[in-house]
Amino acid sequence: MEQVVIIGSGPAGYTAAIYAARAGYEPLVIAGSVTAGGNLINTTEVENYPGFPEGVMGPELMERMATQAQRFGARVLFDDVNQVALRGPVKTVRTLGGEVFETAVVIAATGASYRELGLESEKRLGGRGVSYCATCDGFFFRDKEIIVVGGGDSAMEEAVFLTKFASKITVVHRRGELRASRIMAERALAHPKIAFAWHSVVSQVHGESTVTGVTLRDIRDNTERQIDVAGVFVAIGHAPNSELFRDQLELDSNGYVIVHGPPSPDEPGLARHQATSLPGVFACGDVVDRTYRQAITAAGSGAQAALDAQEYLEGMAADAALAAATI
Ligand code: NAP
């Protein structure tokens, strides 16, 4: 029987593991088979994670977190969870690899996945010119013209990164102003290789075996124009990976796992910030966070989830000791 099983291995999962391991619970991190390390694995340089004044590459940051958790006794399993039973004092976690774990605590740190445009042509040409990861696929677009869809930090980061390879990048954004933070926006706006198609959406991706172009629609007057490009990078945000918990935990209308906020002075019982609707189940990181979605806030909530879990386990141990003493 495990004491703490952590599902997910982004900054939230590994930080929860570091805290739970240092508290002596020898947590098991089920890290994912292909998604281990979470979204930072697909990022280039992280410039805003405290403690790295020169910046740190996303994959290196995640490797360091994993090493730190293992140093204190966390175990990491590279497998995917496909079923959980979270009600009652003993929870069951099953993996695609056929393992079954019983545990007192589950910490859900499953993160969020990229959003798709929702076009049939996007699906058909996925991996053949349509990509969701500039660091993974940018190399294939050397001296080619491409587009990046989105107006947030991810789109700006991808566009600037892709200037290393592509000859020209057009950022396609549905509004007339960017959502991205000022520093990221300024970098992209000032770059000579980056152009902007404002108030525009992709209505069609063209190509048989690979992408040859896109049709852009101006949403103000519905006029359409076609441009020849070899690549389409989609960076329009993320949706929470909460499917696993759908029938068991309370989720909000967008699928984020609901956790208790800061305690109200009138409701001392809600003091565990990362507690979900079920006792012994805690959630942290992007699967609960529709607002901040930063590596550092995910890590912070991972620490909170582990501390909440510790309090819960100590409560269970005290109850068991009391019951034994009474007998
Ligand atoms: P985001 O901030 O939610 O931005 C998504 C962008 O995609 C928005 O511009 C949005 O348009 C657009 N969009 C959404 N759905 C669309 C659709 N169906 N069709 C066309 N456009 C669509 O997501 P993000 O850029 O992935 O960033 C997520 C979080 O991670 C943010 O908090 C961000 O600050 C953080 N982040 C930080 C860094 C960094 O600091 N290095 C790097 C990457 C991400 P509207 O603007 O019109 O809504």
Residues whose N, C-alpha, C, O or C-beta is under 5 A from the ligand:
A	BS01	NAP	E116 G150 G151 G152 D153 S154 A155 E157 R174 R175 R179 A235 I236 G237 H238 T291 Y292 R293
